Amino acid sequence: MKFLISVLLTALLSFAACLFLPWWVIAVTGFIVAFAIPQKAGIAFLAGFAALFFLWAGLSFWISAANNHLLAHKISLLFIKADNPILLIAITGLIGGLVAGFGGLTGRLTRKLFTR
């Protein structure tokens, strides 16, 4: 139950924060949620990773589908040298997931420092 709450809270806070702040605030939101909700370190990483992977991949797919993946086709040719917009969307989710996952892991380990 803590895992699901962490995932939802991280995704919601990250979405709201990214409306007004730079993209890297997702690490801060992962940190805050993992610091506030006690879990094991691996679970805290996984919660942050899952939250932002699905959030960023879902949002990028939604935005890309609105223009029939036109821009994603062109950008995927530039970055990954293949005409595969779905792979580009997965890479976008992976980047967001790693940033928030490591933010969550840092939050958990910081909590461990203060609660000894």
C-alpha positions as a printed Julia matrix, in Angstrom:
116×3 Matrix{Float64}:
  0.0    0.0     0.0
  2.88   2.39    0.77
  4.35   1.62   -2.65
  1.16   2.55   -4.48
  0.75   5.73   -2.44
  4.37   6.66   -3.12
  3.96   6.11   -6.85
  0.76   8.14   -7.07
  2.04  10.94   -4.84
  5.33  11.19   -6.73
  3.56  11.29  -10.09
  1.04  13.91   -8.97
  3.59  16.15   -7.26
  5.96  15.88  -10.22
  3.24  16.74  -12.71
  2.14  19.75  -10.68
  5.69  20.94  -10.01
  6.74  20.63  -13.65
  3.98  23.03  -14.64
  5.83  25.85  -12.89
  9.42  24.67  -12.31
 12.2   23.12  -14.44
 12.09  19.45  -15.44
 14.66  18.35  -12.86
 12.25  19.11  -10.02
 11.14  15.48  -10.45
 14.23  14.46   -8.47
 13.18  16.79   -5.66
  9.64  15.4    -5.59
 10.99  11.84   -5.55
 13.25  12.85   -2.66
 10.41  14.43   -0.68
  8.04  11.51   -1.1
 10.68   8.91   -0.24
 11.77  10.94    2.77
  8.18  11.29    4.01
  7.04   7.68    3.45
  9.35   5.11    5.08
 10.22   2.21    2.78
 13.23   0.11    1.91
 15.79   1.72   -0.36
 15.06  -0.48   -3.37
 11.34   0.05   -3.06
 11.83   3.83   -2.8
 13.9    3.77   -6.0
 11.33   1.59   -7.75
  8.44   3.83   -6.67
 10.11   6.95   -8.03
 11.17   5.17  -11.2
  7.74   3.69  -11.89
  5.93   6.96  -11.18
  7.97   9.03  -13.59
  8.47   6.35  -16.2
  4.73   5.99  -16.67
  4.07   9.72  -16.27
  6.64  10.88  -18.82
  6.06   8.02  -21.25
  2.31   8.54  -21.05
  2.51  12.3   -21.47
  4.98  12.08  -24.35
  2.81   9.48  -26.09
 -0.27  11.64  -25.61
  1.47  14.75  -26.96
  2.99  12.8   -29.83
 -0.28  11.12  -30.77
 -1.92  14.54  -31.06
  0.2   15.29  -34.13
  0.25  11.71  -35.48
  3.83  11.18  -34.16
  5.18  13.52  -36.84
  7.83  15.18  -34.67
  8.7   11.92  -32.88
  9.52  10.27  -36.22
 11.94  13.07  -37.09
 13.56  13.27  -33.65
 13.97   9.49  -33.44
 15.88   9.6   -36.72
 18.2   12.23  -35.25
 18.81  10.65  -31.84
 18.56   6.89  -32.25
 19.15   6.63  -36.03
 15.94   4.65  -36.5
 12.41   5.66  -37.41
 10.86   4.4   -34.17
  8.87   6.97  -32.17
  7.77   4.36  -29.59
 11.42   3.69  -28.7
 11.95   7.44  -28.33
  8.95   7.6   -25.98
 10.37   4.69  -23.96
 13.76   6.43  -23.71
 11.99   9.59  -22.52
 10.25   7.57  -19.8
 13.54   5.88  -18.87
 15.3    9.2   -18.37
 12.51  10.57  -16.19
 12.29   7.3   -14.27
 16.0    7.22  -13.51
 16.08  10.82  -12.31
 13.09  10.37  -10.0
 14.27   6.91   -8.9
 17.64   8.22   -7.8
 15.9   11.16   -6.12
 13.75   8.67   -4.21
 16.76   6.56   -3.28
 18.54   9.65   -1.99
 15.47  10.62    0.04
 15.3    7.18    1.63
 18.99   7.12    2.48
 18.81  10.65    3.9
 15.88   9.58    6.09
 17.99   6.66    7.29
 20.71   9.14    8.38
 18.28  11.15   10.49
 16.39   8.26   12.11
 19.27   6.29   13.61
